[in-house]
Amino acid sequence: MSWKAGTERIRDARRALVWQAVHWGWREFQRAGIVTAGTPAGRAFRRFGDGSVMAFPAGSVFGEHWITVGDGTVIGALVTMSAGLVPGQDLGPDPVLRIGDRCVIGRGSHIVAHLSVDIGDDVWTGPYVYITDQNHGYSDPGVPIGRQPPVNRAVSIGAGSWLGAGAIVLPGARIGRNVVIAAGSVVRGEVPDRCVVAGVPAKVVREHTGDGWRPPGQAPYPVG
C-alpha cells in the first residue's frame, strides 16, 4: 500500500468516527432535551399533562404560565408555542393557549396566542401548521400596518380534527369536531362538524350526514 493510499484510509476512518460521534451525540441531546411534566421546562407551564412530551429542539416557547397542555399529547421538534407578544407579558389570570389530551402537534408548527386559542382533545396536525388569534390592524390606510394596533379574535378547534401540512388558521376561526383541513388551506370563520374543507380561503368540499359523505348540496356518495 502506498503512503498516499494509507493516508486516505486514515482520513476516511477519522471522518467515519467523527460522523458517528456527531450523530450519536445529537440523538443523546434529543433524548436528554425532551420536555415532560417533570422537567424544569415542563413545570414552567400552567399545566403540562402526564404522558405529554415536547421534542428537542423546541421552537420559540414563552408565556408558559398562560399555556396548558393536556395528557398524552405529543409536540414535535421546532414547534413554536407562545402566549403574548414578548416573554414576561402579563396576560391576566387565565390561560390563553389550551391544548387538549392526546393531541399531536406536527414538526415546525406555530401556535401564537394573545386572547384565546383553544385546541380540543385528539386534534392532530401535520408539519408547519400556523394557528393564531391575532392579526395586524389595517383600519387606517394612512398609517403603516406594522404601527397599527393588532386585532385579537378567539380561535377554537374542535376535538378529533385533523389539520394537514401547512394549513393556516386565522383569527376568529371556529372549527368544529372531527373536521379535516386539507394541506395548505387557509381557514377563517366557522367550520361545521364532520366535514372536509380545502382551499384559500377554505371551503367545505365534503360533509357527513346520516347517509354518508357527500359534496355540499349533492346526494350522498361513498368516501374513496
Summary of the structure (lengths in Angstrom):
residues: 224
radius of gyration: 22.4
end to end distance: 63.3
largest distance: 79.0
contacts: 696
relative contact order: 0.08
helix: 18%
strand: 29%
